[in-house]
Amino acid sequence: MKIPNFYIEDMLEAISLVQQYLKNCTEEEFSRDKETQDAVIYRLMIIGEAATKIPEEIKKQATDIPWRTIIGFRNVVIHNYAHVSMGRVWEICQTELPKLTKQLSNLLQRLPQVPKL
């Protein structure tokens, strides 16, 4: 079994990649760029999937992180993808991901560090 640190690091990497994809991109450009939309949504799915792997006892240490919302969005993207609003995706990327980066980084600092193999 992989440790929670691995999944938190995955989430942080996915956020970083989303930020790279959207660097110098306007909302209008994003709304027309299917390739960037696909890349961003894929990374949001990774964030949600990794969140499902975090044990409940770790989630309870970070009640400021909206775990259920993150996982819920992943479920919508996977199971009800036709109803995903690109405007909402943009909003998540601009407002929620920066906050989530700080929250996940704080959580990671509080967890025991495991040596890399």
HELIX and SHEET records of a PDB file:
HELIX    1   1 PRO A    4  LEU A   22  1                                  19    
HELIX    2   2 GLU A   27  ARG A   32  1                                   6    
HELIX    3   3 LYS A   34  LYS A   53  1                                  20    
HELIX    4   4 GLU A   56  LYS A   59  1                                   4    
HELIX    5   5 TRP A   67  HIS A   79  1                                  13    
HELIX    6   6 TYR A   81  HIS A   83  5                                   3    
HELIX    7   7 MET A   86  GLU A   91  1                                   6    
HELIX    8   8 ILE A   92  GLU A   96  3                                   5    
HELIX    9   9 LEU A   97  ARG A  110  1                                  14    
END                                                                             
